């Protein structure tokens, strides 16, 4: 089965978003202030976003728990 993802990066806002699905959903916090997860109504992960991507280059790897 072929699966695709969409990756968006806005250099001006220093914002990265990765989407696994086109389903409707909403963003919610993770245990890392820089990372938000996108979930559907059942809580299934649809993707995630990272704010301040360039600031995290020195903190390798950037970790967050997606639930």
C-alpha positions as semicolon CSV with decimal commas, in nm:
position;residue;x (nm);y (nm);z (nm)
1;X;0,000;0,000;0,000
2;X;0,137;0,339;-0,100
3;X;0,105;0,612;0,162
4;X;0,194;0,973;0,114
5;X;0,258;1,261;0,348
6;X;0,256;1,634;0,295
7;X;0,532;1,847;0,441
8;X;0,496;2,225;0,458
9;X;0,764;2,468;0,572
10;X;0,714;2,841;0,609
11;X;1,061;2,996;0,637
12;X;0,931;3,338;0,734
13;X;0,729;3,197;1,025
14;X;0,989;2,922;1,092
15;X;0,702;2,671;1,099
16;X;0,697;2,307;0,980
17;X;0,385;2,096;0,937
18;X;0,368;1,727;0,842
19;X;0,030;1,578;0,747
20;X;-0,035;1,204;0,722
21;X;-0,401;1,242;0,627
22;X;-0,641;1,492;0,469
23;X;-0,911;1,417;0,727
24;X;-1,058;1,707;0,924
25;X;-0,901;1,753;1,265
26;X;-0,770;1,992;1,523
27;X;-0,438;2,077;1,688
28;X;-0,359;1,991;2,048
29;X;-0,059;2,039;2,273
30;X;0,212;1,781;2,336
31;X;0,468;1,756;2,613
32;X;0,698;1,981;2,407
33;X;0,597;2,348;2,376
34;X;0,730;2,363;2,018
35;X;0,531;2,063;1,890
36;X;0,156;2,033;1,833
37;X;-0,020;1,721;1,712
38;X;-0,311;1,719;1,467
39;X;-0,579;1,464;1,557
40;X;-0,927;1,368;1,443
41;X;-1,238;1,345;1,664
42;X;-1,138;0,991;1,775
43;X;-0,786;1,103;1,872
44;X;-0,609;0,940;1,576
45;X;-0,292;1,126;1,476
46;X;-0,324;1,305;1,143
47;X;0,006;1,494;1,161
48;X;0,215;1,733;1,365
49;X;0,369;2,079;1,353
50;X;0,686;2,237;1,490
51;X;0,724;2,608;1,571
52;X;1,069;2,766;1,568
53;X;1,229;2,487;1,367
54;X;1,562;2,665;1,318
55;X;1,599;2,721;1,694
56;X;1,596;2,345;1,753
57;X;1,890;2,259;1,527
58;X;2,121;2,259;1,827
59;X;1,892;2,033;2,029
60;X;1,918;1,710;1,834
61;X;1,691;1,526;1,834
62;X;1,377;1,730;1,902
63;X;1,142;1,495;2,089
64;X;0,773;1,501;2,170
65;X;0,520;1,239;2,272
66;X;0,232;1,204;2,026
67;X;-0,063;1,030;2,185
